[in-house]
Every structure is written in structure tokens, then in C-alpha cells.
């Protein structure tokens, strides 16, 4: 398994609708990419612990079979459409990839 986890911070003043679109597009656009096996997206759970970072707006985790599946995901037209639709609102994007 190859796990691709992304955290999105949005620019100040970004509307709630834009944040909902970001989370929704994760599910509806990225979830349709053929190499995606599982996908989870949502807002922070706001768990009140010192070691938890709740400062991001939307989190995304994508499970793929392997690195080749990840590489195909990165260049897929739906991934590119997702970026084009949402990048104007991003202040910061942090990615963590790991293999299981």
C-alpha cells in the first residue's frame, strides 16, 4: 500500500463554501481516479491534545496499491482539475507519503 496524506490550510477570508468545495472535490474528483483504492477527506476532528494539529482546513488520505499507482494519480486529469478548482484558496499544502 502507498498512502498519500495531504493537509490544506486556506487563505484568511476563504468562505465556508470554498472549504466545503475543497473537501467535496477530494471525494468526488479524486475518488474517481482509477488507481485510488480508498479515500478519506474532511475537516479536523478538533481533538484537544497537545500533540494534535487542528490548524488545517481539510485533510485528505488516499490509499493506492503502490508507487506506480501514486504516480498515475498525480498526473491524472481529475487530479489536475482538482488543483485548478481549488488552489486559489490554498495558503499552505503539506504532503506526507509513506509505503506500508
Secondary structure, DSSP 8 states (H G I E B T S, - for coil): -EEEEEEEEE-TT--HHHHHHHHHHHHHTGGGSTTEEEEEEE-------TT-----SEEEEEEESSHHHHHHHHHSHHHHHHHHHHGGGEEEEEEEEEE-
